[in-house]
Amino acid sequence: MSNTRFATAIHIMTLLAKVPQEWLTSDWIAGSINVNPVIVRKELSELREAGLITSRLGKEGGTQLAKSADDIKISEIYAAVKNNEVLGRKNQKPNPACPIGKDINNHLCMLFDQTEQLVRGFLGDKSLQEFTNQFE
């Protein structure tokens, strides 16, 4: 299972944070990431819905951060584009007659929830600006 959505979103947000007064186009952003602009537009849509970016249409259009990079937490970006569990998914139909199979998904749910809390906790206090500062 390979999911690059979070990496793509962080790349987008870092680009926007480096030039906060400029309106970057999805084509320009896609060139930096080296992906199809359609992928960038999909992530921009999610980030816009989460209130992290603002966009405008037209010849002078593009995208900017909706607020200061200091005020955007990495955990917010993670939440905006997260579409699967950190550790994957539960087993679909374990054997209910098996002593392990009958309870595995209950225990996996607890493990997955605890892991998700750790990830969000680790990301929670880190700002986009802190991350962006690495690219000085």
Buried (B, 14 or more C-beta within 10 A) or exposed (E): EEEEBBEBBBBBBBBBBEEEEEBBBBEBBBEEBEBEBEBBBBBBEBBBEBEBBBBEEEEEEBBBBBBEBEEBBBBBBBBBBBEEBEEEEBEEEBEEEEEEEEEBBEEBEEEBEEEBEEBBEEBEEEBBBEBBEEEE
